[in-house]
Amino acid sequence: MKPLGKVLHISKSRKIILKTLGHPPPINTEVYDEKFNIVGIVYDIMGPVSSPYVSILVEKTGVNPEALIGKTLYIKERRLRKRGKRR
């Protein structure tokens, strides 16, 4: 698991807003909490390129977004496939 960033606040539309620690993930990437339970998916990337913010759409009804404020969320690292030689 790779840390995505710390949760800053919850928007009026009930989406989690966090500041990324590095390069933002692609949209529709699954996001997990510290116990590796799924929280939601990356919905939008916004802000400056040097320090982007990510909006996360909470999909599960059992997740309380207010309890996640100040905590670090994670994503799974994707492995790139190596291709053979093309001729």
PDB file of N, CA, C and O in Angstrom:
ATOM      1  N   MET A   1       0.835  -1.179   0.000  1.00  0.00           N
ATOM      2  CA  MET A   1       0.000   0.000   0.000  1.00  0.00           C
ATOM      3  C   MET A   1       0.884   1.248   0.000  1.00  0.00           C
ATOM      4  O   MET A   1       1.945   1.290   0.623  1.00  0.00           O
ATOM      5  N   LYS A   2       0.417   2.235  -0.705  1.00  0.00           N
ATOM      6  CA  LYS A   2       1.151   3.488  -0.842  1.00  0.00           C
ATOM      7  C   LYS A   2       0.306   4.609  -0.225  1.00  0.00           C
ATOM      8  O   LYS A   2      -0.877   4.725  -0.543  1.00  0.00           O
ATOM      9  N   PRO A   3       0.897   5.443   0.659  1.00  0.00           N
ATOM     10  CA  PRO A   3       0.097   6.527   1.248  1.00  0.00           C
ATOM     11  C   PRO A   3      -0.301   7.555   0.198  1.00  0.00           C
ATOM     12  O   PRO A   3       0.513   7.968  -0.627  1.00  0.00           O
ATOM     13  N   LEU A   4      -1.561   7.959   0.244  1.00  0.00           N
ATOM     14  CA  LEU A   4      -2.082   8.944  -0.692  1.00  0.00           C
ATOM     15  C   LEU A   4      -2.001  10.341  -0.107  1.00  0.00           C
ATOM     16  O   LEU A   4      -1.576  11.267  -0.798  1.00  0.00           O
ATOM     17  N   GLY A   5      -2.394  10.521   1.140  1.00  0.00           N
ATOM     18  CA  GLY A   5      -2.344  11.828   1.780  1.00  0.00           C
ATOM     19  C   GLY A   5      -3.226  11.874   3.010  1.00  0.00           C
ATOM     20  O   GLY A   5      -3.892  10.898   3.355  1.00  0.00           O
ATOM     21  N   LYS A   6      -3.220  13.043   3.677  1.00  0.00           N
ATOM     22  CA  LYS A   6      -4.026  13.238   4.885  1.00  0.00           C
ATOM     23  C   LYS A   6      -5.338  13.920   4.538  1.00  0.00           C
ATOM     24  O   LYS A   6      -5.390  14.819   3.698  1.00  0.00           O
ATOM     25  N   VAL A   7      -6.395  13.476   5.200  1.00  0.00           N
ATOM     26  CA  VAL A   7      -7.723  14.041   4.985  1.00  0.00           C
ATOM     27  C   VAL A   7      -7.776  15.424   5.627  1.00  0.00           C
ATOM     28  O   VAL A   7      -7.453  15.579   6.805  1.00  0.00           O
ATOM     29  N   LEU A   8      -8.184  16.430   4.849  1.00  0.00           N
ATOM     30  CA  LEU A   8      -8.292  17.797   5.344  1.00  0.00           C
ATOM     31  C   LEU A   8      -9.692  18.096   5.871  1.00  0.00           C
ATOM     32  O   LEU A   8      -9.843  18.545   7.008  1.00  0.00           O
ATOM     33  N   HIS A   9     -10.707  17.853   5.060  1.00  0.00           N
ATOM     34  CA  HIS A   9     -12.074  18.115   5.480  1.00  0.00           C
ATOM     35  C   HIS A   9     -13.064  17.383   4.575  1.00  0.00           C
ATOM     36  O   HIS A   9     -12.683  16.710   3.617  1.00  0.00           O
ATOM     37  N   ILE A  10     -14.345  17.536   4.909  1.00  0.00           N
ATOM     38  CA  ILE A  10     -15.431  16.936   4.142  1.00  0.00           C
ATOM     39  C   ILE A  10     -16.182  18.061   3.441  1.00  0.00           C
ATOM     40  O   ILE A  10     -16.520  19.063   4.071  1.00  0.00           O
ATOM     41  N   SER A  11     -16.447  17.910   2.149  1.00  0.00           N
ATOM     42  CA  SER A  11     -17.143  18.948   1.398  1.00  0.00           C
ATOM     43  C   SER A  11     -18.647  18.902   1.689  1.00  0.00           C
ATOM     44  O   SER A  11     -19.140  17.972   2.328  1.00  0.00           O
ATOM     45  N   LYS A  12     -19.361  19.916   1.210  1.00  0.00           N
ATOM     46  CA  LYS A  12     -20.814  19.962   1.406  1.00  0.00           C
ATOM     47  C   LYS A  12     -21.511  18.816   0.693  1.00  0.00           C
ATOM     48  O   LYS A  12     -22.590  18.391   1.106  1.00  0.00           O
ATOM     49  N   SER A  13     -20.900  18.312  -0.379  1.00  0.00           N
ATOM     50  CA  SER A  13     -21.485  17.195  -1.121  1.00  0.00           C
ATOM     51  C   SER A  13     -21.039  15.842  -0.563  1.00  0.00           C
ATOM     52  O   SER A  13     -21.186  14.817  -1.228  1.00  0.00           O
ATOM     53  N   ARG A  14     -20.492  15.840   0.664  1.00  0.00           N
ATOM     54  CA  ARG A  14     -20.080  14.628   1.395  1.00  0.00           C
ATOM     55  C   ARG A  14     -18.928  13.889   0.741  1.00  0.00           C
ATOM     56  O   ARG A  14     -18.833  12.668   0.868  1.00  0.00           O
ATOM     57  N   LYS A  15     -18.050  14.599   0.046  1.00  0.00           N
ATOM     58  CA  LYS A  15     -16.843  14.005  -0.513  1.00  0.00           C
ATOM     59  C   LYS A  15     -15.662  14.345   0.391  1.00  0.00           C
ATOM     60  O   LYS A  15     -15.616  15.422   0.984  1.00  0.00           O
ATOM     61  N   ILE A  16     -14.715  13.427   0.492  1.00  0.00           N
ATOM     62  CA  ILE A  16     -13.521  13.633   1.310  1.00  0.00           C
ATOM     63  C   ILE A  16     -12.502  14.413   0.484  1.00  0.00           C
ATOM     64  O   ILE A  16     -12.236  14.062  -0.666  1.00  0.00           O
ATOM     65  N   ILE A  17     -11.933  15.466   1.062  1.00  0.00           N
ATOM     66  CA  ILE A  17     -10.904  16.259   0.395  1.00  0.00           C
ATOM     67  C   ILE A  17      -9.588  16.008   1.112  1.00  0.00           C
ATOM     68  O   ILE A  17      -9.504  16.148   2.332  1.00  0.00           O
ATOM     69  N   LEU A  18      -8.562  15.636   0.357  1.00  0.00           N
ATOM     70  CA  LEU A  18      -7.250  15.435   0.962  1.00  0.00           C
ATOM     71  C   LEU A  18      -6.172  16.009   0.076  1.00  0.00           C
ATOM     72  O   LEU A  18      -6.363  16.177  -1.128  1.00  0.00           O
ATOM     73  N   LYS A  19      -5.026  16.313   0.686  1.00  0.00           N
ATOM     74  CA  LYS A  19      -3.870  16.817  -0.044  1.00  0.00           C
ATOM     75  C   LYS A  19      -2.921  15.657  -0.269  1.00  0.00           C
ATOM     76  O   LYS A  19      -2.556  14.953   0.673  1.00  0.00           O
ATOM     77  N   THR A  20      -2.523  15.456  -1.514  1.00  0.00           N
ATOM     78  CA  THR A  20      -1.674  14.313  -1.841  1.00  0.00           C
ATOM     79  C   THR A  20      -0.244  14.554  -1.390  1.00  0.00           C
ATOM     80  O   THR A  20       0.209  15.692  -1.272  1.00  0.00           O
ATOM     81  N   LEU A  21       0.456  13.453  -1.141  1.00  0.00           N
ATOM     82  CA  LEU A  21       1.855  13.517  -0.740  1.00  0.00           C
ATOM     83  C   LEU A  21       2.790  13.515  -1.938  1.00  0.00           C
ATOM     84  O   LEU A  21       3.974  13.819  -1.794  1.00  0.00           O
ATOM     85  N   GLY A  22       2.291  13.184  -3.092  1.00  0.00           N
ATOM     86  CA  GLY A  22       3.119  13.110  -4.292  1.00  0.00           C
ATOM     87  C   GLY A  22       2.258  13.223  -5.529  1.00  0.00           C
ATOM     88  O   GLY A  22       1.322  14.021  -5.577  1.00  0.00           O
ATOM     89  N   HIS A  23       2.573  12.431  -6.516  1.00  0.00           N
ATOM     90  CA  HIS A  23       1.831  12.412  -7.773  1.00  0.00           C
ATOM     91  C   HIS A  23       0.438  11.838  -7.525  1.00  0.00           C
ATOM     92  O   HIS A  23       0.326  10.782  -6.902  1.00  0.00           O
ATOM     93  N   PRO A  24      -0.632  12.496  -7.991  1.00  0.00           N
ATOM     94  CA  PRO A  24      -1.983  11.983  -7.729  1.00  0.00           C
ATOM     95  C   PRO A  24      -2.276  10.730  -8.553  1.00  0.00           C
ATOM     96  O   PRO A  24      -1.742  10.571  -9.651  1.00  0.00           O
ATOM     97  N   PRO A  25      -3.119   9.844  -8.033  1.00  0.00           N
ATOM     98  CA  PRO A  25      -3.473   8.627  -8.773  1.00  0.00           C
ATOM     99  C   PRO A  25      -4.505   8.933  -9.849  1.00  0.00           C
ATOM    100  O   PRO A  25      -5.101  10.010  -9.844  1.00  0.00           O
ATOM    101  N   PRO A  26      -4.722   8.007 -10.764  1.00  0.00           N
ATOM    102  CA  PRO A  26      -5.768   8.202 -11.777  1.00  0.00           C
ATOM    103  C   PRO A  26      -7.160   8.207 -11.139  1.00  0.00           C
ATOM    104  O   PRO A  26      -7.353   7.688 -10.040  1.00  0.00           O
ATOM    105  N   ILE A  27      -8.110   8.795 -11.839  1.00  0.00           N
ATOM    106  CA  ILE A  27      -9.498   8.812 -11.379  1.00  0.00           C
ATOM    107  C   ILE A  27     -10.034   7.383 -11.376  1.00  0.00           C
ATOM    108  O   ILE A  27      -9.636   6.566 -12.206  1.00  0.00           O
ATOM    109  N   ASN A  28     -10.930   7.083 -10.447  1.00  0.00           N
ATOM    110  CA  ASN A  28     -11.545   5.770 -10.216  1.00  0.00           C
ATOM    111  C   ASN A  28     -10.614   4.774  -9.537  1.00  0.00           C
ATOM    112  O   ASN A  28     -10.889   3.574  -9.553  1.00  0.00           O
ATOM    113  N   THR A  29      -9.517   5.242  -8.939  1.00  0.00           N
ATOM    114  CA  THR A  29      -8.644   4.384  -8.152  1.00  0.00           C
ATOM    115  C   THR A  29      -9.261   4.183  -6.777  1.00  0.00           C
ATOM    116  O   THR A  29      -9.745   5.138  -6.169  1.00  0.00           O
ATOM    117  N   GLU A  30      -9.250   2.945  -6.278  1.00  0.00           N
ATOM    118  CA  GLU A  30      -9.817   2.660  -4.967  1.00  0.00           C
ATOM    119  C   GLU A  30      -8.919   3.210  -3.861  1.00  0.00           C
ATOM    120  O   GLU A  30      -7.693   3.152  -3.957  1.00  0.00           O
ATOM    121  N   VAL A  31      -9.547   3.747  -2.807  1.00  0.00           N
ATOM    122  CA  VAL A  31      -8.835   4.355  -1.684  1.00  0.00           C
ATOM    123  C   VAL A  31      -9.166   3.565  -0.424  1.00  0.00           C
ATOM    124  O   VAL A  31     -10.315   3.179  -0.211  1.00  0.00           O
ATOM    125  N   TYR A  32      -8.139   3.322   0.426  1.00  0.00           N
ATOM    126  CA  TYR A  32      -8.282   2.501   1.621  1.00  0.00           C
ATOM    127  C   TYR A  32      -7.868   3.291   2.858  1.00  0.00           C
ATOM    128  O   TYR A  32      -7.123   4.266   2.761  1.00  0.00           O
ATOM    129  N   ASP A  33      -8.363   2.855   4.040  1.00  0.00           N
ATOM    130  CA  ASP A  33      -7.941   3.467   5.297  1.00  0.00           C
ATOM    131  C   ASP A  33      -6.760   2.686   5.867  1.00  0.00           C
ATOM    132  O   ASP A  33      -6.220   1.807   5.195  1.00  0.00           O
ATOM    133  N   GLU A  34      -6.347   3.000   7.116  1.00  0.00           N
ATOM    134  CA  GLU A  34      -5.170   2.363   7.688  1.00  0.00           C
ATOM    135  C   GLU A  34      -5.389   0.891   8.017  1.00  0.00           C
ATOM    136  O   GLU A  34      -4.420   0.151   8.194  1.00  0.00           O
ATOM    137  N   LYS A  35      -6.641   0.452   8.103  1.00  0.00           N
ATOM    138  CA  LYS A  35      -6.945  -0.957   8.331  1.00  0.00           C
ATOM    139  C   LYS A  35      -7.196  -1.693   7.022  1.00  0.00           C
ATOM    140  O   LYS A  35      -7.629  -2.846   7.027  1.00  0.00           O
ATOM    141  N   PHE A  36      -6.928  -1.034   5.908  1.00  0.00           N
ATOM    142  CA  PHE A  36      -7.071  -1.561   4.559  1.00  0.00           C
ATOM    143  C   PHE A  36      -8.517  -1.911   4.204  1.00  0.00           C
ATOM    144  O   PHE A  36      -8.770  -2.831   3.427  1.00  0.00           O
ATOM    145  N   ASN A  37      -9.451  -1.172   4.777  1.00  0.00           N
ATOM    146  CA  ASN A  37     -10.852  -1.256   4.376  1.00  0.00           C
ATOM    147  C   ASN A  37     -11.082  -0.207   3.299  1.00  0.00           C
ATOM    148  O   ASN A  37     -10.564   0.906   3.387  1.00  0.00           O
ATOM    149  N   ILE A  38     -11.858  -0.563   2.286  1.00  0.00           N
ATOM    150  CA  ILE A  38     -12.097   0.379   1.199  1.00  0.00           C
ATOM    151  C   ILE A  38     -12.972   1.534   1.697  1.00  0.00           C
ATOM    152  O   ILE A  38     -13.981   1.321   2.369  1.00  0.00           O
ATOM    153  N   VAL A  39     -12.565   2.756   1.355  1.00  0.00           N
ATOM    154  CA  VAL A  39     -13.290   3.956   1.755  1.00  0.00           C
ATOM    155  C   VAL A  39     -14.115   4.475   0.582  1.00  0.00           C
ATOM    156  O   VAL A  39     -15.284   4.823   0.752  1.00  0.00           O
ATOM    157  N   GLY A  40     -13.522   4.528  -0.595  1.00  0.00           N
ATOM    158  CA  GLY A  40     -14.212   5.037  -1.775  1.00  0.00           C
ATOM    159  C   GLY A  40     -13.281   5.039  -2.968  1.00  0.00           C
ATOM    160  O   GLY A  40     -12.308   4.287  -3.018  1.00  0.00           O
ATOM    161  N   ILE A  41     -13.599   5.912  -3.948  1.00  0.00           N
ATOM    162  CA  ILE A  41     -12.780   6.015  -5.151  1.00  0.00           C
ATOM    163  C   ILE A  41     -12.389   7.468  -5.380  1.00  0.00           C
ATOM    164  O   ILE A  41     -13.057   8.389  -4.908  1.00  0.00           O
ATOM    165  N   VAL A  42     -11.293   7.657  -6.113  1.00  0.00           N
ATOM    166  CA  VAL A  42     -10.858   9.005  -6.479  1.00  0.00           C
ATOM    167  C   VAL A  42     -11.874   9.560  -7.472  1.00  0.00           C
ATOM    168  O   VAL A  42     -12.102   8.982  -8.535  1.00  0.00           O
ATOM    169  N   TYR A  43     -12.478  10.683  -7.112  1.00  0.00           N
ATOM    170  CA  TYR A  43     -13.541  11.274  -7.917  1.00  0.00           C
ATOM    171  C   TYR A  43     -13.021  12.424  -8.777  1.00  0.00           C
ATOM    172  O   TYR A  43     -13.418  12.565  -9.933  1.00  0.00           O
ATOM    173  N   ASP A  44     -12.127  13.254  -8.210  1.00  0.00           N
ATOM    174  CA  ASP A  44     -11.645  14.434  -8.922  1.00  0.00           C
ATOM    175  C   ASP A  44     -10.270  14.809  -8.403  1.00  0.00           C
ATOM    176  O   ASP A  44      -9.939  14.553  -7.245  1.00  0.00           O
ATOM    177  N   ILE A  45      -9.468  15.421  -9.276  1.00  0.00           N
ATOM    178  CA  ILE A  45      -8.159  15.960  -8.911  1.00  0.00           C
ATOM    179  C   ILE A  45      -8.209  17.444  -9.215  1.00  0.00           C
ATOM    180  O   ILE A  45      -8.600  17.847 -10.310  1.00  0.00           O
ATOM    181  N   MET A  46      -7.814  18.260  -8.243  1.00  0.00           N
ATOM    182  CA  MET A  46      -7.927  19.712  -8.427  1.00  0.00           C
ATOM    183  C   MET A  46      -6.758  20.418  -7.773  1.00  0.00           C
ATOM    184  O   MET A  46      -6.003  19.819  -7.007  1.00  0.00           O
ATOM    185  N   GLY A  47      -6.615  21.699  -8.082  1.00  0.00           N
ATOM    186  CA  GLY A  47      -5.573  22.507  -7.475  1.00  0.00           C
ATOM    187  C   GLY A  47      -4.332  22.598  -8.336  1.00  0.00           C
ATOM    188  O   GLY A  47      -4.335  22.161  -9.487  1.00  0.00           O
ATOM    189  N   PRO A  48      -3.262  23.167  -7.782  1.00  0.00           N
ATOM    190  CA  PRO A  48      -2.031  23.353  -8.557  1.00  0.00           C
ATOM    191  C   PRO A  48      -1.322  22.027  -8.822  1.00  0.00           C
ATOM    192  O   PRO A  48      -1.477  21.067  -8.067  1.00  0.00           O
ATOM    193  N   VAL A  49      -0.558  21.987  -9.882  1.00  0.00           N
ATOM    194  CA  VAL A  49       0.157  20.776 -10.266  1.00  0.00           C
ATOM    195  C   VAL A  49       1.216  20.419  -9.226  1.00  0.00           C
ATOM    196  O   VAL A  49       1.474  19.239  -8.989  1.00  0.00           O
ATOM    197  N   SER A  50       1.825  21.417  -8.609  1.00  0.00           N
ATOM    198  CA  SER A  50       2.893  21.154  -7.648  1.00  0.00           C
ATOM    199  C   SER A  50       2.375  20.523  -6.350  1.00  0.00           C
ATOM    200  O   SER A  50       3.109  19.766  -5.714  1.00  0.00           O
ATOM    201  N   SER A  51       1.151  20.806  -5.943  1.00  0.00           N
ATOM    202  CA  SER A  51       0.579  20.193  -4.735  1.00  0.00           C
ATOM    203  C   SER A  51      -0.929  19.997  -4.927  1.00  0.00           C
ATOM    204  O   SER A  51      -1.721  20.801  -4.437  1.00  0.00           O
ATOM    205  N   PRO A  52      -1.332  18.933  -5.635  1.00  0.00           N
ATOM    206  CA  PRO A  52      -2.754  18.736  -5.952  1.00  0.00           C
ATOM    207  C   PRO A  52      -3.573  18.230  -4.770  1.00  0.00           C
ATOM    208  O   PRO A  52      -3.044  17.658  -3.817  1.00  0.00           O
ATOM    209  N   TYR A  53      -4.869  18.458  -4.864  1.00  0.00           N
ATOM    210  CA  TYR A  53      -5.844  17.947  -3.912  1.00  0.00           C
ATOM    211  C   TYR A  53      -6.684  16.896  -4.622  1.00  0.00           C
ATOM    212  O   TYR A  53      -6.880  16.956  -5.835  1.00  0.00           O
ATOM    213  N   VAL A  54      -7.179  15.929  -3.846  1.00  0.00           N
ATOM    214  CA  VAL A  54      -7.974  14.847  -4.403  1.00  0.00           C
ATOM    215  C   VAL A  54      -9.324  14.815  -3.693  1.00  0.00           C
ATOM    216  O   VAL A  54      -9.394  14.933  -2.469  1.00  0.00           O
ATOM    217  N   SER A  55     -10.387  14.654  -4.467  1.00  0.00           N
ATOM    218  CA  SER A  55     -11.733  14.495  -3.935  1.00  0.00           C
ATOM    219  C   SER A  55     -12.087  13.015  -4.024  1.00  0.00           C
ATOM    220  O   SER A  55     -11.953  12.401  -5.083  1.00  0.00           O
ATOM    221  N   ILE A  56     -12.542  12.441  -2.906  1.00  0.00           N
ATOM    222  CA  ILE A  56     -12.849  11.016  -2.845  1.00  0.00           C
ATOM    223  C   ILE A  56     -14.344  10.834  -2.616  1.00  0.00           C
ATOM    224  O   ILE A  56     -14.910  11.381  -1.669  1.00  0.00           O
ATOM    225  N   LEU A  57     -14.969  10.070  -3.483  1.00  0.00           N
ATOM    226  CA  LEU A  57     -16.386   9.762  -3.373  1.00  0.00           C
ATOM    227  C   LEU A  57     -16.544   8.550  -2.468  1.00  0.00           C
ATOM    228  O   LEU A  57     -16.039   7.471  -2.780  1.00  0.00           O
ATOM    229  N   VAL A  58     -17.247   8.720  -1.342  1.00  0.00           N
ATOM    230  CA  VAL A  58     -17.461   7.633  -0.386  1.00  0.00           C
ATOM    231  C   VAL A  58     -18.578   6.752  -0.922  1.00  0.00           C
ATOM    232  O   VAL A  58     -19.699   7.214  -1.137  1.00  0.00           O
ATOM    233  N   GLU A  59     -18.262   5.476  -1.137  1.00  0.00           N
ATOM    234  CA  GLU A  59     -19.231   4.554  -1.724  1.00  0.00           C
ATOM    235  C   GLU A  59     -19.975   3.736  -0.687  1.00  0.00           C
ATOM    236  O   GLU A  59     -21.162   3.457  -0.854  1.00  0.00           O
ATOM    237  N   LYS A  60     -19.296   3.349   0.375  1.00  0.00           N
ATOM    238  CA  LYS A  60     -19.916   2.492   1.376  1.00  0.00           C
ATOM    239  C   LYS A  60     -20.748   3.307   2.346  1.00  0.00           C
ATOM    240  O   LYS A  60     -20.382   4.432   2.687  1.00  0.00           O
ATOM    241  N   THR A  61     -21.857   2.752   2.791  1.00  0.00           N
ATOM    242  CA  THR A  61     -22.712   3.458   3.737  1.00  0.00           C
ATOM    243  C   THR A  61     -22.186   3.355   5.161  1.00  0.00           C
ATOM    244  O   THR A  61     -22.540   4.187   5.996  1.00  0.00           O
ATOM    245  N   GLY A  62     -21.356   2.368   5.466  1.00  0.00           N
ATOM    246  CA  GLY A  62     -20.835   2.176   6.814  1.00  0.00           C
ATOM    247  C   GLY A  62     -19.648   3.069   7.142  1.00  0.00           C
ATOM    248  O   GLY A  62     -19.172   3.057   8.277  1.00  0.00           O
ATOM    249  N   VAL A  63     -19.159   3.840   6.182  1.00  0.00           N
ATOM    250  CA  VAL A  63     -17.992   4.693   6.398  1.00  0.00           C
ATOM    251  C   VAL A  63     -18.452   6.063   6.876  1.00  0.00           C
ATOM    252  O   VAL A  63     -19.301   6.696   6.247  1.00  0.00           O
ATOM    253  N   ASN A  64     -17.885   6.522   8.001  1.00  0.00           N
ATOM    254  CA  ASN A  64     -18.178   7.847   8.528  1.00  0.00           C
ATOM    255  C   ASN A  64     -17.049   8.783   8.106  1.00  0.00           C
ATOM    256  O   ASN A  64     -15.955   8.694   8.662  1.00  0.00           O
ATOM    257  N   PRO A  65     -17.276   9.683   7.137  1.00  0.00           N
ATOM    258  CA  PRO A  65     -16.203  10.551   6.650  1.00  0.00           C
ATOM    259  C   PRO A  65     -15.625  11.475   7.725  1.00  0.00           C
ATOM    260  O   PRO A  65     -14.435  11.788   7.690  1.00  0.00           O
ATOM    261  N   GLU A  66     -16.454  11.917   8.683  1.00  0.00           N
ATOM    262  CA  GLU A  66     -15.961  12.817   9.725  1.00  0.00           C
ATOM    263  C   GLU A  66     -14.927  12.142  10.617  1.00  0.00           C
ATOM    264  O   GLU A  66     -14.054  12.815  11.166  1.00  0.00           O
ATOM    265  N   ALA A  67     -15.011  10.818  10.770  1.00  0.00           N
ATOM    266  CA  ALA A  67     -14.054  10.088  11.596  1.00  0.00           C
ATOM    267  C   ALA A  67     -12.685   9.976  10.926  1.00  0.00           C
ATOM    268  O   ALA A  67     -11.699   9.660  11.590  1.00  0.00           O
ATOM    269  N   LEU A  68     -12.615  10.230   9.623  1.00  0.00           N
ATOM    270  CA  LEU A  68     -11.354  10.097   8.886  1.00  0.00           C
ATOM    271  C   LEU A  68     -10.541  11.393   8.831  1.00  0.00           C
ATOM    272  O   LEU A  68      -9.423  11.388   8.316  1.00  0.00           O
ATOM    273  N   ILE A  69     -11.077  12.502   9.350  1.00  0.00           N
ATOM    274  CA  ILE A  69     -10.365  13.784   9.278  1.00  0.00           C
ATOM    275  C   ILE A  69      -9.057  13.688  10.049  1.00  0.00           C
ATOM    276  O   ILE A  69      -9.036  13.295  11.216  1.00  0.00           O
ATOM    277  N   GLY A  70      -7.955  14.054   9.377  1.00  0.00           N
ATOM    278  CA  GLY A  70      -6.628  14.008   9.979  1.00  0.00           C
ATOM    279  C   GLY A  70      -5.903  12.692   9.799  1.00  0.00           C
ATOM    280  O   GLY A  70      -4.725  12.593  10.143  1.00  0.00           O
ATOM    281  N   LYS A  71      -6.572  11.671   9.269  1.00  0.00           N
ATOM    282  CA  LYS A  71      -5.951  10.364   9.082  1.00  0.00           C
ATOM    283  C   LYS A  71      -5.399  10.230   7.666  1.00  0.00           C
ATOM    284  O   LYS A  71      -5.822  10.936   6.751  1.00  0.00           O
ATOM    285  N   THR A  72      -4.466   9.329   7.507  1.00  0.00           N
ATOM    286  CA  THR A  72      -3.852   9.074   6.204  1.00  0.00           C
ATOM    287  C   THR A  72      -4.627   7.984   5.475  1.00  0.00           C
ATOM    288  O   THR A  72      -4.992   6.966   6.064  1.00  0.00           O
ATOM    289  N   LEU A  73      -4.873   8.210   4.190  1.00  0.00           N
ATOM    290  CA  LEU A  73      -5.522   7.212   3.344  1.00  0.00           C
ATOM    291  C   LEU A  73      -4.504   6.641   2.369  1.00  0.00           C
ATOM    292  O   LEU A  73      -3.486   7.272   2.085  1.00  0.00           O
ATOM    293  N   TYR A  74      -4.778   5.456   1.863  1.00  0.00           N
ATOM    294  CA  TYR A  74      -3.820   4.710   1.050  1.00  0.00           C
ATOM    295  C   TYR A  74      -4.435   4.246  -0.261  1.00  0.00           C
ATOM    296  O   TYR A  74      -5.655   4.168  -0.398  1.00  0.00           O
ATOM    297  N   ILE A  75      -3.563   3.936  -1.227  1.00  0.00           N
ATOM    298  CA  ILE A  75      -3.969   3.316  -2.490  1.00  0.00           C
ATOM    299  C   ILE A  75      -3.079   2.109  -2.723  1.00  0.00           C
ATOM    300  O   ILE A  75      -1.996   2.012  -2.147  1.00  0.00           O
ATOM    301  N   LYS A  76      -3.529   1.190  -3.564  1.00  0.00           N
ATOM    302  CA  LYS A  76      -2.698   0.047  -3.943  1.00  0.00           C
ATOM    303  C   LYS A  76      -1.738   0.482  -5.027  1.00  0.00           C
ATOM    304  O   LYS A  76      -2.100   1.247  -5.921  1.00  0.00           O
ATOM    305  N   GLU A  77      -0.516  -0.007  -4.945  1.00  0.00           N
ATOM    306  CA  GLU A  77       0.462   0.308  -5.988  1.00  0.00           C
ATOM    307  C   GLU A  77       0.170  -0.562  -7.198  1.00  0.00           C
ATOM    308  O   GLU A  77      -0.044  -1.769  -7.088  1.00  0.00           O
ATOM    309  N   ARG A  78       0.167   0.083  -8.346  1.00  0.00           N
ATOM    310  CA  ARG A  78      -0.073  -0.651  -9.584  1.00  0.00           C
ATOM    311  C   ARG A  78       1.265  -1.043 -10.183  1.00  0.00           C
ATOM    312  O   ARG A  78       2.197  -0.240 -10.231  1.00  0.00           O
ATOM    313  N   ARG A  79       1.350  -2.252 -10.627  1.00  0.00           N
ATOM    314  CA  ARG A  79       2.568  -2.721 -11.275  1.00  0.00           C
ATOM    315  C   ARG A  79       2.393  -2.622 -12.780  1.00  0.00           C
ATOM    316  O   ARG A  79       1.366  -3.014 -13.334  1.00  0.00           O
ATOM    317  N   LEU A  80       3.398  -2.100 -13.411  1.00  0.00           N
ATOM    318  CA  LEU A  80       3.349  -1.981 -14.861  1.00  0.00           C
ATOM    319  C   LEU A  80       3.781  -3.294 -15.486  1.00  0.00           C
ATOM    320  O   LEU A  80       4.718  -3.945 -15.023  1.00  0.00           O
ATOM    321  N   ARG A  81       3.089  -3.664 -16.533  1.00  0.00           N
ATOM    322  CA  ARG A  81       3.461  -4.881 -17.245  1.00  0.00           C
ATOM    323  C   ARG A  81       4.634  -4.597 -18.157  1.00  0.00           C
ATOM    324  O   ARG A  81       4.679  -3.577 -18.845  1.00  0.00           O
ATOM    325  N   LYS A  82       5.564  -5.502 -18.149  1.00  0.00           N
ATOM    326  CA  LYS A  82       6.685  -5.376 -19.072  1.00  0.00           C
ATOM    327  C   LYS A  82       6.327  -6.103 -20.352  1.00  0.00           C
ATOM    328  O   LYS A  82       5.855  -7.240 -20.342  1.00  0.00           O
ATOM    329  N   ARG A  83       6.560  -5.427 -21.426  1.00  0.00           N
ATOM    330  CA  ARG A  83       6.253  -6.019 -22.725  1.00  0.00           C
ATOM    331  C   ARG A  83       7.531  -6.585 -23.335  1.00  0.00           C
ATOM    332  O   ARG A  83       8.641  -6.128 -23.062  1.00  0.00           O
ATOM    333  N   GLY A  84       7.332  -7.565 -24.146  1.00  0.00           N
ATOM    334  CA  GLY A  84       8.458  -8.147 -24.848  1.00  0.00           C
ATOM    335  C   GLY A  84       8.878  -7.254 -26.016  1.00  0.00           C
ATOM    336  O   GLY A  84       8.293  -6.196 -26.250  1.00  0.00           O
ATOM    337  N   LYS A  85       9.881  -7.692 -26.726  1.00  0.00           N
ATOM    338  CA  LYS A  85      10.342  -6.914 -27.888  1.00  0.00           C
ATOM    339  C   LYS A  85       9.307  -6.919 -28.981  1.00  0.00           C
ATOM    340  O   LYS A  85       8.688  -7.941 -29.276  1.00  0.00           O
ATOM    341  N   ARG A  86       9.135  -5.799 -29.555  1.00  0.00           N
ATOM    342  CA  ARG A  86       8.257  -5.716 -30.718  1.00  0.00           C
ATOM    343  C   ARG A  86       9.093  -5.775 -31.974  1.00  0.00           C
ATOM    344  O   ARG A  86      10.203  -5.247 -32.030  1.00  0.00           O
ATOM    345  N   ARG A  87       8.563  -6.402 -32.941  1.00  0.00           N
ATOM    346  CA  ARG A  87       9.338  -6.540 -34.174  1.00  0.00           C
ATOM    347  C   ARG A  87       8.665  -5.829 -35.303  1.00  0.00           C
ATOM    348  O   ARG A  87       9.171  -5.833 -36.425  1.00  0.00           O
TER     349      ARG A  87
END
